[in-house]
Amino acid sequence: MIIYTKDEIYRHIQLNHETIQVIDDAFTSLETKNVAMPPIMRVDVPEHNGEVDVKSAYVEGIEMFAIKVSSGFFNNYKLGLPSGNGLMMLINSVTGQPESLLLDNGYLTDIRTAAAGAVAANYLASENARTAGVIGAGSQARYQLKALKLMRDIEQVTVYGPTEKRVREFAEEMEKDLGMKVTIASSPEQVVTESDVVITTTPSKKPVIKAEWLHPGLHITAMGSDAEEKQELEAGILEKADLFVCDVREQSKRLGELHHASDSDAMFAKAVELGEITSGKRQGRTHDDQITVCDLTGTGVQDTAIAVHAYNILKNYKAGSSIGKRNQLTQLT
Amino acid sequence: MIIYTKDEIYRHIQLNHETIQVIDDAFTSLETKNVAMPPIMRVDVPEHNGEVDVKSAYVEGIEMFAIKVSSGFFNNYKLGLPSGNGLMMLINSVTGQPESLLLDNGYLTDIRTAAAGAVAANYLASENARTAGVIGAGSQARYQLKALKLMRDIEQVTVYGPTEKRVREFAEEMEKDLGMKVTIASSPEQVVTESDVVITTTPSKKPVIKAEWLHPGLHITAMGSDAEEKQELEAGILEKADLFVCDVREQSKRLGELHHASDSDAMFAKAVELGEITSGKRQGRTHDDQITVCDLTGTGVQDTAIAVHAYNILKNYKAGSSIGKRNQLTQLT
């Protein structure tokens, strides 16, 4: 059992074209390989406003697969702690033995989530997209914007968030990091109106984007909704879109934007999975004027893909704490 | 994040009256406290004849809870490796931070499973039970017998298993360990006929005990069935029993003996949960001539109970590998 700390993982694994391709391939594997991806396991801790999710996926032929534990404890700010925590465990596919523990504290989840946004943008945003809008100003908003920038020649960014200070910090930081103008919008409507690509990264329980704001050529990626009660897009948006894409149909219907569709069976039938597009079975955007929408709820196959990728990079560096000598692992783990 | 190896856990945690009480209390908590116990998450690895289960349960008011990963890879014997593997992770209930990793390799699962058998025997077997029968001769059969011995004055044991060599080894080892006669039976029927308490610990996919063998005063604990296709008891046994008990009704119906009942809705209504008995809401055995049956499928609340118990004992010893200094944990995990 080799253990890697967050510092080691942070030093060697970044959001870049390589990790985006890893996630692109992960979505493709959902179409081209046998994948065992059980529903998300969730443990609620209502006393402390907390929840723990467990995700996993085994992909046929892969040497290891991940079991990811991630938590959100939303009273942690009172203790001066971040709300999110998490780690990934890699299990040997042949023997079932635990091979490695990645104490990433949610960093690899941030990377694989942003990479999924990049994959969506790559197939669904117009090639000519130059303006990006972000609703929400947290850490995933930052990652998503950086991911989008890797896929399209974005020249201007508009951002909206409910907390002025957070939005101002976001704008300043992104202007510096990305070397481009970041405008603070006065409303979500302004963001949508002024952008070719819009990314929503909120924990909202009611729609933040209205169907009447959609315009030709727009692409929206909705990252936030990953629970029954969460919703970022007005239901009419799914119907109005020329192409509605999601990571996993069943999951979007249970936890994502599809859950709120006025005729969810009809939308379910109309929805395209991202893997169908990355694998070439279905087309993404076919002309500049289409309106495209992608709902990402987060999948175990992304976790397995990023964890195996990280492990393969990390094992080439002298790092990690080995619990017991390597040849005693069978005894120990 | 404090990590304990199997050797450390093995040295300090044993199957005894204390651990049995811990599991008794765990079942009671299912009745008396708010418990979030999601369905078992299962990842199948059919290529390698393997499966990984994830179990968890949060008990209101508890300081930590476990997420347990356990695997069974049934081609491992070809590699000279045990089929089972596993570890438990303890999550802080207030912050969601990972507190400890127990690299127990399935040992704590063995203990808590045997302890559940002891709890069942304590409430359901006749006080006058003197003969025990075991069907199956693996490691859980050994633990179960030791657990039963802690609860009843067993004087003679009968064992049946399909592989002569394994059964002979079992008998020799148990005679030595428990200091009593162990008879090798020629059939499961002989085991049932000659025993006051019978424990089945097989991975059987068809019944190993027939209803016609039941006799007044008998108690059966069926440990083996924990998947849709597994079954140890002929369906008629559930109906014929004066009292049918299971650990969790919904789980027994999905994965255990209730799954095979001829009228599973009626049996579901008739079934009593072990926690109803440990908590005093319902009675266990009320007279010596009753026939009682208990189906144990294994629950996350047992895992949380044994993991917290083990952690509390282990932290009092100078042991464990701390990943990072204690005050840097927020950064690291």
Interface residues (C-beta under 8 A of the other chain):
Chain A: M1 I3 T5 K6 D7 N34 A36 P38 P39 M41 R42 V43 D44 V45 P46 E47 H48 G50 V52 V54 S56 A57 Y58 E60 G61 F65 I67 V69 S71 G72 F73 N76 L79 L81 P82 S83 G84 N85 L87 M89 I91 S93 V94 T95 G96 Q97 P98 L101 L103 N105 S321 I323 G324 T330 Q331 L332 T333
Chain B: M1 I3 T5 K6 D7 N34 A36 P38 P39 M41 R42 V43 D44 V45 P46 E47 H48 G50 V52 V54 S56 A57 Y58 E60 G61 F65 I67 V69 S71 G72 F73 N76 L79 L81 S83 G84 N85 L87 M89 I91 S93 V94 T95 G96 Q97 P98 L101 L103 N105 S321 I323 G324 T330 Q331 L332 T333
